[in-house]
Amino acid sequence: MADLLNVVMLICASLASLVFGVFAAYGILKAGFALMRPRSQAATVKPQPEMAQVS
């Protein structure tokens, strides 16, 4: 009976460590891609509009 309990605990511990690894990798990749996402910057507005010159 104790051997069966040890096997069940070993299986549960290995599955839990796999799940933890998957969630940790997901969090690290999500944070990394969020940091690499391009930021939108406001366009600079010129103080005076340019006039077209006809020559």
KEPA-215821 format. One record per residue: x, y, z of N, C-alpha, C in turn; residue number from 1. Coordinates in Angstrom, 1 decimal. Layout:
REM residues N
{{X; Y; Z}; {X; Y; Z}; {X; Y; Z}; NUM};
...
This chain:
REM residues 55
{{0.8; -1.2; 0.0}; {0.0; 0.0; 0.0}; {0.9; 1.3; 0.0}; 1};
{{1.9; 1.2; 0.8}; {2.8; 2.4; 0.9}; {3.5; 2.6; -0.5}; 2};
{{3.9; 1.5; -1.1}; {4.5; 1.6; -2.4}; {3.6; 2.3; -3.5}; 3};
{{2.3; 1.9; -3.4}; {1.4; 2.5; -4.4}; {1.2; 4.0; -4.1}; 4};
{{1.2; 4.3; -2.8}; {1.1; 5.8; -2.4}; {2.3; 6.5; -2.9}; 5};
{{3.5; 5.9; -2.7}; {4.7; 6.6; -3.2}; {4.7; 6.8; -4.7}; 6};
{{4.2; 5.8; -5.5}; {4.1; 6.0; -6.9}; {3.2; 7.1; -7.3}; 7};
{{2.0; 7.1; -6.6}; {1.0; 8.2; -6.9}; {1.6; 9.6; -6.6}; 8};
{{2.3; 9.7; -5.5}; {2.9; 10.9; -5.1}; {4.0; 11.3; -6.1}; 9};
{{4.7; 10.4; -6.5}; {5.8; 10.7; -7.5}; {5.2; 11.2; -8.8}; 10};
{{4.1; 10.5; -9.3}; {3.5; 11.0; -10.5}; {2.9; 12.3; -10.3}; 11};
{{2.2; 12.6; -9.2}; {1.6; 13.9; -9.0}; {2.7; 15.0; -8.9}; 12};
{{3.8; 14.7; -8.3}; {4.9; 15.7; -8.2}; {5.5; 16.0; -9.5}; 13};
{{5.7; 14.9; -10.4}; {6.3; 15.2; -11.7}; {5.3; 16.0; -12.6}; 14};
{{4.1; 15.7; -12.5}; {3.1; 16.5; -13.3}; {3.0; 17.9; -12.8}; 15};
{{3.1; 18.1; -11.5}; {3.0; 19.5; -10.9}; {4.3; 20.2; -11.4}; 16};
{{5.4; 19.6; -11.4}; {6.6; 20.3; -11.8}; {6.6; 20.6; -13.3}; 17};
{{6.0; 19.8; -14.1}; {5.8; 20.1; -15.6}; {4.9; 21.2; -15.8}; 18};
{{3.8; 21.3; -15.0}; {2.8; 22.4; -15.1}; {3.4; 23.7; -14.7}; 19};
{{4.2; 23.6; -13.6}; {4.9; 24.8; -13.2}; {5.9; 25.3; -14.2}; 20};
{{6.6; 24.4; -14.9}; {7.5; 24.8; -15.9}; {6.8; 25.5; -17.1}; 21};
{{5.7; 24.9; -17.5}; {4.9; 25.5; -18.6}; {4.4; 26.9; -18.3}; 22};
{{3.9; 27.1; -17.1}; {3.4; 28.4; -16.7}; {4.5; 29.4; -16.5}; 23};
{{5.6; 29.0; -16.0}; {6.8; 29.8; -15.8}; {7.3; 30.3; -17.2}; 24};
{{7.4; 29.4; -18.1}; {7.9; 29.7; -19.5}; {6.9; 30.7; -20.2}; 25};
{{5.6; 30.4; -20.0}; {4.6; 31.3; -20.6}; {4.7; 32.7; -20.0}; 26};
{{4.9; 32.8; -18.7}; {5.0; 34.2; -18.1}; {6.3; 34.9; -18.6}; 27};
{{7.4; 34.1; -18.7}; {8.6; 34.8; -19.1}; {8.5; 35.2; -20.6}; 28};
{{8.0; 34.4; -21.4}; {7.8; 34.8; -22.8}; {6.8; 35.9; -23.0}; 29};
{{5.7; 35.9; -22.2}; {4.8; 37.0; -22.3}; {5.4; 38.3; -21.9}; 30};
{{6.2; 38.3; -20.9}; {6.8; 39.5; -20.4}; {7.9; 40.0; -21.4}; 31};
{{8.6; 39.0; -22.0}; {9.6; 39.4; -23.0}; {9.0; 40.0; -24.2}; 32};
{{7.9; 39.4; -24.7}; {7.3; 39.9; -25.9}; {6.6; 41.3; -25.6}; 33};
{{6.2; 41.5; -24.4}; {5.6; 42.8; -24.1}; {6.7; 43.9; -24.0}; 34};
{{7.9; 43.5; -23.6}; {9.0; 44.5; -23.6}; {9.5; 44.8; -25.0}; 35};
{{9.4; 43.8; -25.9}; {9.8; 44.0; -27.3}; {8.8; 44.7; -28.2}; 36};
{{7.5; 44.8; -27.7}; {6.5; 45.4; -28.5}; {6.8; 46.9; -28.8}; 37};
{{6.7; 47.3; -30.1}; {7.0; 48.7; -30.4}; {6.0; 49.6; -29.7}; 38};
{{6.5; 50.7; -29.2}; {5.7; 51.7; -28.5}; {5.2; 52.7; -29.6}; 39};
{{4.0; 53.2; -29.4}; {3.5; 54.2; -30.3}; {3.9; 55.6; -29.7}; 40};
{{4.5; 56.4; -30.6}; {4.9; 57.7; -30.2}; {4.1; 58.7; -30.9}; 41};
{{3.8; 59.8; -30.2}; {3.0; 60.9; -30.8}; {3.9; 61.6; -31.9}; 42};
{{3.3; 61.9; -33.0}; {4.0; 62.6; -34.1}; {4.3; 64.0; -33.7}; 43};
{{5.5; 64.5; -34.0}; {5.8; 65.8; -33.7}; {5.1; 66.8; -34.7}; 44};
{{4.6; 67.8; -34.2}; {3.9; 68.8; -35.0}; {4.8; 70.0; -35.2}; 45};
{{5.0; 70.4; -36.5}; {5.8; 71.6; -36.8}; {5.1; 72.8; -36.3}; 46};
{{5.8; 73.8; -35.8}; {5.2; 75.0; -35.3}; {4.6; 75.9; -36.5}; 47};
{{5.2; 75.9; -37.6}; {4.7; 76.7; -38.7}; {4.6; 75.8; -40.0}; 48};
{{3.5; 75.9; -40.7}; {3.4; 75.1; -41.9}; {4.3; 75.6; -43.0}; 49};
{{4.7; 74.7; -43.8}; {5.6; 75.1; -44.9}; {4.8; 75.5; -46.1}; 50};
{{5.2; 76.5; -46.8}; {4.5; 76.9; -48.0}; {5.2; 76.4; -49.2}; 51};
{{4.4; 75.9; -50.2}; {5.0; 75.5; -51.4}; {5.4; 76.7; -52.3}; 52};
{{6.6; 76.6; -52.9}; {7.1; 77.7; -53.7}; {7.0; 77.3; -55.2}; 53};
{{6.4; 78.2; -56.0}; {6.3; 77.9; -57.4}; {7.4; 78.7; -58.1}; 54};
{{8.2; 78.1; -58.9}; {9.3; 78.8; -59.5}; {9.1; 78.7; -61.0}; 55};
